Every structure is written in structure tokens, then in C-alpha cells.
Amino acid sequence: MSQASSDLDDPFANATVEAGPEDGMISEEPVGMAPPPPQYRKQDFSIYSILLILSFVFLMFAAIMFFIEAGKY
């Protein structure tokens, strides 16, 4: 329960307001279950995946060749 008004000149200052389920209070009515989350399909293997793998392989090859060449000096 809460005070409807705190104004002293208000004739309804001592009135109280009852909170109902529509005011955000928990209702005693059963609530339906939430729908299941959406099912997502895994993406197929694309050309971008191949390019990503190739770039990783070439960067590793370049790093190995750099250390081999740098070890000679």
C-alpha cells in the first residue's frame, strides 16, 4: 500500500491505493511457458573459410621461412 498523495491540503490525502497485477505485482494466475529458442543451422563451408585457412597456412610458412633466414645471420 502506498499513499496516493502527500499534499496536506488534499481532501483525499489519507486515501491509499491498492496495487493489482497490472501494476507490476506478481499475480497468482498461472503464466504460460516461454516458447522454445529458435533453432539455428550451422553455416556451410564457404570460399571465405578456404581463404582464411590459406592465409593462416601462408602466414605460418612465411614466419618459419623468416626465422630460418634470420638464423643465418
N, C-alpha and C positions, 0 to 999 in steps of 0.2 A: 504494500500500500504506500502511496506517496501523496503528498499534499498537492492539491490542484493549483493553488495559488498561495503565495507568501505575502500578498498585499494586505495590509491591516485594514484598509477601508473597504475591502471587497466583502459583500454580504455572504458570499459562498467560500470564504477563506478557510473554514473548518471542514469543508467537504473533502472527501477522499475519492480517489479514482481507483477502480478495480482493474487490474491487468488481466487480459484474456490471452488466449493462444495467438490471436492476431497481433498482439503487442510484443511478440518475440519470446514469450514464455513457453516452456515445454508443455505440450498438450499430452493428454492421456490417450489420444486416439492413435491406433497403430499406423505406422508410416510404411509405405511400400518399399520394397528393396530397390536399391540403385541398379540401373541397367549395367550389364557387364561391359568392361572396357572394350574398345574396338580392337579387332584383330588386324595386325599389320603383316603384310607379306614381305619377306626379305627380298632386297633388290637383286636383280640378275647381275652376272659378271659382265661389265661393260668395257669399252675401249679405254675409258679413263682409268679403270683398275689396272689394265695392262700397262698403260703409260706410267702409272705410279710405281708399279713393280719394276719396270725397266729403268726408270730414273733412279730408284734405290740401288739396283744392281750396278749401274754405271757409276754412281757416286762411290760405292764401295770399291769398285775396281780402280777408280781414279785415286782414292785415298791410299789404297795398297801400293799402287804404282808410285805415288808421291813419296811414301816412306821408303820404298826400295831405292828410288833415285836420290833421296836426301841422305840415305845411309852411305852412299858412295863418297860423299864429301867430308 
